[in-house]
Amino acid sequence: MSVASEACEVDRFRNIVERRLGLQFEDAKLGFLGDLLRQRISANGHACEIYLGNLEGGVSPNELNALVQELTVPETYFFRNMDQFRVFSEVVLPSRLRAQESYKQLRFLSAACASGEEAYTLAILLREVSADPSWDVSILGIDVNHAVLEKALRARYSTWALRETPLAVQRRWFRSEGREMVLDETIRTSVHFEAHNLVEDDPGVWQPETYDAIFCRNVIMYFTQEASKAVVARLTRALAPGGYLFLGHAETLRGLSHDFHLHHTHGTFYYQRKEGTDQAAKRFSTGMVTVSTNASTTLATIVDESSTWIDAICTATERVQALTVAPKQPSLPDRSVSLAHAGPRWDLCIPLDLLRTEQFTEALDVVQALPPESAHDPDVLLLQAVLLAHSGQLAPAEDVCRRLLKIDELNSGAHYVLALCREGARDQSAAANHDQVAVYLDPAFAMPRLHLGLLARRAGDSDNARRELGQALALLQREDASRLLLFGGGFNREALLGLCRAELIACGGKP
């Protein structure tokens, strides 16, 4: 077989895995997939063409399960990510008990449950928090891997699987038998397990508005974008309005759904399905270029002279405006003439050009001259909020951000601007919280990391300052130029990198 022919077969195999299991494998993993393909062909005794044809035609369910065992890592343990289980006990259960009081029925789903630890943790918490026997409570655990489901049904675990389980819980619900810990029968029988593939739309599992809470953690991060969207759509449909969704700590719904409220309590993030169906808002996608600052004073000096980061931005704005030669400024359009005449209905090119030259007030004038219907456009609202904040109008900027978040609750940019506004109001705790939300929604977003570092340094928290500034330094070097223009406060990449390095040194770090 030629190298080219073998490469085509491996690529075909990768496409089958993506379509049947939703799993995404980059080119760097092609060697691993090639080795696995050869192993499975040898185990089945078929020619490659027949083997791949059977997989594509769906006539080899046993072989698909064998591939699942090779391609997935079912690592889990009891009470994994304890903060989320605290939310389940202290937020979700009280909320859903109130919501379902008339029906006295609760339904929970552990999706991609692996060997059952997550589902059984929910059962333990339900027994300890809500012991009313008149309620009909069920927990379903599903996974595509038959081997791990068999382990879940046995409910026998190593002590390592209980490493985060409180000792009191261990004594109450487990007994030692040799080298294994055996789960109490009342907990074991309260959970039902079934084999299901998350990327397949099974009507029996995804019945509309069935579950009060769904745990689907550390799963969609391995899926293709297409598979992730399809799975999230099923999760959304299957959740009751007001029901809760828990993802892994490295996962978000950003870019996947606008049907949820994002919550941040107990040191963790989680989602609650909205009562109604909201139309997904589009992301800010206008093309922009890097901005350079004309301020004669260095950014580090401005920050040192200012009490907050937003003060530093406004101070720099004032200095830049004082240095700008008026005749060279772009002229503003006649307010009586609709911008629609010059291009798209909400043509943002003019205000973005003004933003590029740090003429925030003039750019704001253009945005505010747009027709009233633009007040519902996320792009317009985000740009307006940024311009208001950079012009020192923090209360109106905060109002615009909150209007934007009613349309697009997962807008990381709006949360960052809110962080600036809250800092300007001397509410450091809320400022940090909005920055943390922005980072959670978009881990590659540099500016909230920088802001968190500045907040921590001013609070005297050198450890957190070094950590956040170090991450900001790495992110700023590869941050998209358009996002620096929008959120950089009028400072270019080099100035922001210089600030990061100076602040790192000031708090005892190494740039």
Secondary structure, 3 states (H helix, E strand, C coil): CCHHHHHHHHHHHHHHHHHHHCECCCHHHHHHHHHHHHHHHHHHCCCHHHHHHHHHHCCCHHHHHHHHHHHCCCCCCCCCCHHHHHHHHHHHHHHHHHHCCCCCEEEEEEECCCCCHHHHHHHHHHHHHCCCCCCEEEEEEEECCHHHHHHHHHCEECHHHHCCCCHHHHHHHEEEECCEEEECHHHHCCEEEEECCCCCCCCCCCCCCCEEEEECCCCHHHECHHHHHHHHHHHHHHEEEEEEEECCCCCCCCCCCCCEEEEEECCEEEEEECCCCCCCCCCCCCCCCCCCCCCCCCHHHHHHHCCCHHHHHHHHHHHHHHHCCHHHCCCCCCCCCCHHHHCCCCCCHHHHHHHHCCCHHHHHHHHHCCCHHHHHCHHHHHHHHHHHHHCCCHHHHHHHHHHHHHHCCCCHHHHHHHHHHHHHCCCHHHHHHHHHHHHHHCCCCHHHHHHHHHHHHHCCCHHHHHHHHHHHHHHHCCCCHHHHHHHCCCCCHHHHHHHHHHHHHHCCCCC
